[in-house]
Amino acid sequence: MAVLAMNNDEYKTFPAFLRQYASYTVAIKGNSEKTVCEYLLDLRTFFRFYIMYKNGDFLPIDEFEKISISHLTESILKEINQQTIIEYLLYVKVERKNDTSARMRKLSAIKSFFKYAYARMHWIDSNPATDIESPKKGTALPRYLTLDEAIRLLEVVRSDISSRTRIRDFAIITLFLNTGMRLSELVGLNLDSFDPDLTKVTVLGKGNKERIVYLNDAAKKAVMDYLRVRLDPKYVSTGDKAFFLSKRQTRISNKTVQWMVGKYLELAGLGGRGLSVHKLRHTAATLMYQSGKVDIRVLKDILGHEQLNTTQIYTHVVDRNIEEAVGNNPLAGVKISVKAPHEIIDEE
């Protein structure tokens, strides 16, 4: 079985035991094909490092990328120990300049694979990745738009009468800002994802897990306006069930949405701040939580988070806003020294 997000020729360059692992994680574990492809590519880098490490070589990146792993068999897994994995993580940090997030992902791929090799297939007598701690990552507060900035962004899209896709683009950005859905979830929407009265939509989240996203009045209106365009006979005749279509009348791509959002952020004077599609999701979550009417556990379900601690970052955003609000009090700069009674007596 080939992983659909990877072409067959590339897939065949992986050893049989990795292809077997990929099939298992897609078919049994229910991981998305995109996630499995990323894991495979990270594991290919690891096993290339293993070959180089074993041979005592140190190759430049261009030669490293040419190392073939197709000949490897599961028997070599017994030669890999905890130190091999630690040396690999050091290599990708120092030589490949991988940041903490990239190293965390690579270690996650290794842990997943060796758990499968040990607990499921019994190819090895012990799991060398079990006790390796994940690289520490500092907690960064998410970037987001203020309410005024979000409204300005929507106004810029609405006013762009020169764009043939203005109604579609307005609906896309409105959904991001009002529901907090992920890019992959929005792109994956179909005509039948929405219920008949457009009050809710079923999205396919991480790990191929479905969840219900509810539409508020603004999102419902934007969807209804676009639906009139989408149900035009010239689009219906394409036979594509996708809700959001490209100019070629096929399902819109991630890159197209990213480009479109970036364009309107620039036009709204919001460029150069590291904002992106994902930051619109952060904006929706932050504005909902700042309203004071959304419990953190409810927000977790709205965003489709597995763990509550993933959602709790938005409480820190609000804490920072409170701190800034106090700091911006006009009286903050009025510093008056008040002397104690004994100091006054001493002066006299």
C-alpha positions as CSV (number, residue, x, y, z in Angstrom):
1,M,0.0,0.0,0.0
2,A,1.4,3.4,-0.9
3,V,0.8,6.4,1.2
4,L,-1.3,8.6,-1.0
5,A,0.4,11.8,-0.1
6,M,3.7,10.4,-1.5
7,N,4.3,9.3,-5.0
8,N,4.9,5.5,-5.6
9,D,8.5,5.9,-6.8
10,E,9.6,7.7,-3.7
11,Y,7.6,5.3,-1.5
12,K,9.4,2.3,-2.9
13,T,12.8,3.8,-1.7
14,F,11.8,3.0,1.9
15,P,12.7,-0.4,3.3
16,A,9.8,-2.9,3.8
17,F,9.7,-2.5,7.5
18,L,9.0,1.2,7.2
19,R,6.3,0.7,4.6
20,Q,4.7,-1.9,6.9
21,Y,4.8,0.7,9.7
22,A,3.2,3.3,7.4
23,S,0.4,1.0,6.4
24,Y,-0.3,0.1,10.1
25,T,-0.4,3.7,11.2
26,V,-2.8,4.8,8.5
27,A,-5.1,1.7,8.5
28,I,-5.2,0.8,12.2
29,K,-4.1,3.8,14.2
30,G,-6.1,6.2,12.0
31,N,-3.3,8.7,11.5
32,S,-3.6,11.0,8.5
33,E,-1.6,10.3,5.4
34,K,0.1,13.7,5.7
35,T,1.3,12.9,9.2
36,V,2.6,9.4,8.2
37,C,4.4,10.9,5.2
38,E,6.1,13.4,7.5
39,Y,7.1,10.6,9.9
40,L,8.5,8.5,7.0
41,L,10.6,11.4,5.8
42,D,11.9,12.0,9.3
43,L,12.7,8.3,9.8
44,R,14.5,8.3,6.5
45,T,16.7,11.0,7.8
46,F,17.3,9.0,11.0
47,F,18.3,5.8,9.2
48,R,20.5,7.7,6.8
49,F,22.2,9.1,9.9
50,Y,22.4,5.6,11.3
51,I,24.3,4.4,8.2
52,M,26.7,7.4,8.3
53,Y,27.2,7.1,12.1
54,K,27.8,3.3,11.8
55,N,30.4,3.8,9.0
56,G,32.2,6.6,11.0
57,D,31.7,9.0,8.1
58,F,30.7,12.7,8.2
59,L,29.1,13.7,5.0
60,P,28.1,17.1,3.6
61,I,24.3,17.6,3.3
62,D,24.2,17.0,-0.4
63,E,25.9,13.6,-0.1
64,F,23.9,12.7,3.0
65,E,20.7,13.1,1.1
66,K,21.9,10.5,-1.5
67,I,22.3,7.7,1.1
68,S,19.9,4.9,0.2
69,I,18.1,3.0,3.0
70,S,16.0,0.7,0.8
71,H,18.3,-2.3,1.5
72,L,17.8,-2.1,5.3
73,T,15.9,-4.8,7.1
74,E,14.4,-4.9,10.6
75,S,17.4,-6.9,11.9
76,I,19.4,-3.7,12.0
77,L,17.0,-2.3,14.6
78,K,18.7,-4.3,17.3
79,E,21.9,-2.3,16.7
80,I,20.3,1.0,17.6
81,N,20.4,2.1,21.2
82,Q,19.5,5.2,23.1
83,Q,22.9,6.9,22.4
84,T,22.4,6.5,18.7
85,I,19.1,8.5,18.9
86,I,20.7,11.1,21.2
87,E,23.6,11.5,18.7
88,Y,21.1,11.9,15.9
89,L,19.2,14.7,17.7
90,L,22.5,16.4,18.3
91,Y,23.3,16.1,14.6
92,V,20.1,17.6,13.4
93,K,20.5,20.5,15.8
94,V,24.1,21.3,15.1
95,E,24.5,20.3,11.5
96,R,21.1,20.7,10.0
97,K,20.1,23.7,12.2
98,N,16.8,22.1,13.2
99,D,14.9,24.2,15.7
100,T,13.2,22.8,18.8
101,S,9.9,22.1,17.1
102,A,11.6,20.2,14.3
103,R,13.6,18.1,16.7
104,M,10.5,17.4,18.8
105,R,8.7,16.2,15.6
106,K,11.7,14.0,14.6
107,L,11.8,12.4,18.1
108,S,8.1,11.8,18.0
109,A,8.5,9.9,14.7
110,I,11.3,7.8,16.3
111,K,9.3,7.1,19.4
112,S,6.2,6.1,17.4
113,F,8.2,3.8,15.2
114,F,10.2,2.0,17.9
115,K,7.1,1.6,20.0
116,Y,5.6,-0.2,17.0
117,A,8.8,-2.3,16.4
118,Y,8.9,-3.3,20.1
119,A,5.4,-3.7,21.3
120,R,3.6,-4.6,18.1
121,M,6.1,-6.5,15.9
122,H,8.6,-7.7,18.6
123,W,11.5,-7.0,16.3
124,I,13.5,-5.8,19.2
125,D,13.9,-6.9,22.8
126,S,13.7,-3.4,24.3
127,N,12.6,0.1,23.1
128,P,15.7,2.5,22.9
129,A,13.5,5.6,22.6
130,T,11.3,5.1,25.7
131,D,13.3,7.2,28.2
132,I,14.5,9.9,25.9
133,E,13.0,13.3,27.0
134,S,11.6,15.6,24.4
135,P,13.6,18.8,23.7
136,K,12.4,21.6,25.8
137,K,10.5,24.3,24.0
138,G,9.7,27.7,25.4
139,T,6.1,28.6,25.6
140,A,5.4,31.4,23.0
141,L,2.2,33.4,23.2
142,P,0.2,33.2,20.0
143,R,0.1,36.1,17.6
144,Y,-3.4,37.3,16.8
145,L,-5.4,40.2,15.5
146,T,-7.3,42.6,17.8
147,L,-11.0,43.0,17.2
148,D,-10.4,46.2,15.3
149,E,-7.8,44.6,13.1
150,A,-10.0,41.6,12.4
151,I,-12.8,44.0,11.3
152,R,-10.4,46.0,9.1
153,L,-9.2,42.8,7.4
154,L,-12.8,41.8,6.6
155,E,-13.5,45.3,5.3
156,V,-10.5,45.1,3.0
157,V,-11.8,41.8,1.5
158,R,-15.3,43.1,1.2
159,S,-14.1,46.2,-0.6
160,D,-12.0,44.4,-3.2
161,I,-14.5,44.6,-6.0
162,S,-11.8,43.9,-8.6
163,S,-11.5,40.3,-7.3
164,R,-13.6,37.7,-9.0
165,T,-13.3,35.5,-5.9
166,R,-14.2,38.2,-3.4
167,I,-17.3,36.5,-2.0
168,R,-15.4,33.2,-1.7
169,D,-12.4,34.8,0.0
170,F,-14.7,36.8,2.4
171,A,-16.4,33.5,3.4
172,I,-13.1,31.8,4.0
173,I,-11.7,34.6,6.2
174,T,-15.0,34.9,8.0
175,L,-15.0,31.2,8.8
176,F,-11.4,31.4,10.1
177,L,-12.1,34.4,12.3
178,N,-15.5,33.1,13.7
179,T,-14.9,29.4,14.1
180,G,-11.2,28.9,14.6
181,M,-11.1,25.9,12.2
182,R,-7.8,24.7,10.9
183,L,-6.6,25.3,7.3
184,S,-6.8,21.6,6.5
185,E,-10.3,21.5,7.9
186,L,-11.5,24.4,5.8
187,V,-9.9,23.1,2.6
188,G,-11.5,19.7,3.2
189,L,-15.1,21.0,3.5
190,N,-17.6,19.5,1.0
191,L,-21.1,20.7,0.0
192,D,-22.6,18.1,2.2
193,S,-20.5,19.1,5.2
194,F,-23.0,21.7,6.2
195,D,-26.4,20.9,7.7
196,P,-29.5,22.1,5.7
197,D,-30.1,25.3,7.8
198,L,-26.3,26.2,7.9
199,T,-26.1,26.3,11.7
200,K,-23.3,23.8,11.9
201,V,-20.7,22.1,9.8
202,T,-18.8,18.8,10.1
203,V,-15.0,19.1,9.8
204,L,-12.3,16.4,9.6
205,G,-9.7,17.3,12.2
206,K,-6.3,15.9,13.2
207,G,-6.1,12.1,13.2
208,N,-9.1,11.9,10.8
209,K,-11.4,12.7,13.7
210,E,-14.7,14.4,12.9
211,R,-16.2,17.2,15.0
212,I,-19.0,19.6,14.7
213,V,-18.3,23.3,14.3
214,Y,-21.2,25.7,14.9
215,L,-21.7,28.8,12.8
216,N,-22.7,32.1,14.3
217,D,-24.7,34.7,12.4
218,A,-21.7,36.3,10.6
219,A,-20.3,32.9,9.5
220,K,-23.8,31.7,8.4
221,K,-24.3,34.9,6.3
222,A,-20.9,34.6,4.6
223,V,-21.5,30.9,3.8
224,M,-25.0,31.7,2.4
225,D,-23.6,34.4,0.2
226,Y,-20.9,32.1,-1.2
227,L,-23.3,29.2,-1.6
228,R,-25.3,31.2,-4.1
229,V,-22.1,31.5,-6.2
230,R,-21.1,27.9,-5.5
231,L,-24.5,26.5,-6.7
232,D,-24.3,28.3,-10.0
233,P,-24.8,25.7,-12.7
234,K,-21.4,26.3,-14.2
235,Y,-19.8,25.2,-10.9
236,V,-22.2,22.4,-10.1
237,S,-21.6,20.8,-13.5
238,T,-17.9,20.2,-12.6
239,G,-19.0,17.3,-10.4
240,D,-16.5,18.4,-7.7
241,K,-18.1,18.0,-4.2
242,A,-15.6,20.5,-2.7
243,F,-17.2,23.5,-1.0
244,F,-14.5,26.0,-1.8
245,L,-13.3,25.9,-5.4
246,S,-10.3,27.4,-7.1
247,K,-10.5,29.4,-10.3
248,R,-9.9,26.1,-12.1
249,Q,-13.1,24.9,-10.5
250,T,-11.3,22.2,-8.4
251,R,-10.9,22.0,-4.6
252,I,-9.0,25.0,-3.4
253,S,-5.5,24.2,-2.2
254,N,-3.8,25.1,1.1
255,K,-1.3,27.3,-0.8
256,T,-4.0,29.3,-2.5
257,V,-5.7,30.0,0.8
258,Q,-2.4,30.9,2.4
259,W,-1.5,33.3,-0.5
260,M,-5.0,34.9,-0.4
261,V,-4.9,35.5,3.4
262,G,-1.3,36.9,3.1
263,K,-2.4,39.3,0.3
264,Y,-5.3,40.7,2.3
265,L,-3.2,41.0,5.5
266,E,-0.8,43.2,3.4
267,L,-3.6,45.3,2.0
268,A,-5.0,45.8,5.5
269,G,-1.6,47.1,6.7
270,L,-1.1,44.0,8.8
271,G,1.8,42.5,7.0
272,G,5.3,42.0,8.4
273,R,4.1,40.8,11.8
274,G,4.4,37.1,11.3
275,L,0.6,36.7,10.8
276,S,-0.7,33.9,8.8
277,V,-3.7,31.6,8.3
278,H,-3.0,29.8,11.5
279,K,-2.9,33.2,13.3
280,L,-6.6,33.8,12.2
281,R,-7.4,30.6,14.2
282,H,-5.5,32.1,17.2
283,T,-7.5,35.3,16.7
284,A,-10.8,33.4,16.8
285,A,-9.8,31.6,20.0
286,T,-8.4,34.7,21.7
287,L,-11.4,36.9,20.9
288,M,-13.8,34.2,22.1
289,Y,-12.0,33.8,25.4
290,Q,-11.5,37.5,25.9
291,S,-15.3,37.9,25.7
292,G,-15.4,36.3,29.1
293,K,-18.3,34.1,28.0
294,V,-16.4,31.0,26.9
295,D,-15.1,28.5,29.4
296,I,-11.6,27.2,28.6
297,R,-13.0,23.6,28.4
298,V,-15.6,24.7,25.9
299,L,-12.9,26.5,23.9
300,K,-10.9,23.2,23.9
301,D,-13.8,21.5,22.1
302,I,-14.4,24.3,19.7
303,L,-10.8,24.2,18.6
304,G,-10.6,20.4,18.5
305,H,-7.7,20.2,20.9
306,E,-6.9,16.8,22.4
307,Q,-5.4,18.2,25.6
308,L,-6.6,21.1,27.8
309,N,-3.1,22.4,28.3
310,T,-2.9,23.1,24.5
311,T,-5.9,25.5,24.9
312,Q,-4.6,27.1,28.1
313,I,-2.2,29.3,26.2
314,Y,-5.1,31.6,25.5
315,T,-5.5,32.2,29.2
316,H,-1.9,33.5,29.2
317,V,-2.8,35.9,26.3
318,V,-5.5,37.4,28.4
319,D,-3.2,37.6,31.4
320,R,-0.8,39.6,29.3
321,N,-3.5,41.9,28.1
322,I,-4.5,42.6,31.7
323,E,-1.0,43.4,32.6
324,E,-0.6,45.7,29.6
325,A,-4.0,47.4,30.5
326,V,-2.8,48.1,34.0
327,G,0.5,49.4,32.6
328,N,-1.3,51.8,30.3
329,N,-3.2,53.4,33.1
330,P,-2.5,57.2,32.8
331,L,-1.5,57.2,36.5
332,A,1.2,54.6,35.8
333,G,3.8,57.3,35.3
334,V,2.8,59.3,38.4
335,K,5.5,58.3,40.9
336,I,5.1,60.1,44.2
337,S,7.4,59.3,47.1
338,V,5.7,59.2,50.5
339,K,7.9,59.5,53.5
340,A,7.4,57.5,56.6
341,P,6.8,59.5,59.9
342,H,10.3,58.8,61.3
343,E,11.8,60.1,58.0
344,I,9.9,63.4,58.4
345,I,11.0,63.7,62.1
346,D,14.6,63.0,61.1
347,E,14.5,65.9,58.5
348,E,13.1,68.3,61.1
